[in-house]
């Protein structure tokens, strides 16, 4: 395995997808892209940690100059789409590299024969600016499936050391205009959040209130949309 280096241009390759083709020029031209690769759809670490955290932090990445987050795996397009649906992926682009064409061109195609996988991607992340690699986060070559440097938090910290990474939960209900206001405030601040619905009893037990939204940040009850906006203004 000889991975692509910082300063190199991504080789021009074409991916064959159902009903269309996609070139690396189309994927990277005039954009800043975080590209991360992983061994396979529906596999444990990929499903529990790697993709979900990138999906969660995409708004924060975008607030700090990243145009798109792309996950590539040596799986077919049908599997990638099914995985995205099962995971509830909303922000990350899942890209099928069924023949390993792009992964091989990046020098990150490896044998996973011992697992019955055949040729697969090593776990990594790259930052690509208009086709040129500016940052590499390639997992160390050790036994197993290391997951130490290609995670979303590590990449975000390298690109934007001062970017806030907060655990934010927004409790909402359908048709709530104040919930819409809270979402807009978080989006403008470049913060990612998880949204959940809850019964009035459960919400009262958690926050002492039954109105929505109720915002929780790093375990602290902030309040509704007015309190959230005031909290954001005070940061």
Secondary structure, DSSP 8 states (H G I E B T S, - for coil): -----TT-B----EEEETTEEEEHHHHHTTSEEEEEE-S-TT-HHIIIIIHHHHHHHHHHHHHTT--EEEEEESS-HHHHHHHHHHHT--SSEEEE-TT-HHHHHTT-EEE-GGGT--EEE--EEEEEETTEEEEEEE----SS---SSSSHHHHHHHH-TT-----EEEEE-TT-HHHHHHHHHHHHTT---EEEE--HHHHHHHHS--SS-EEEETTEEEESHHHHHHHHHH-
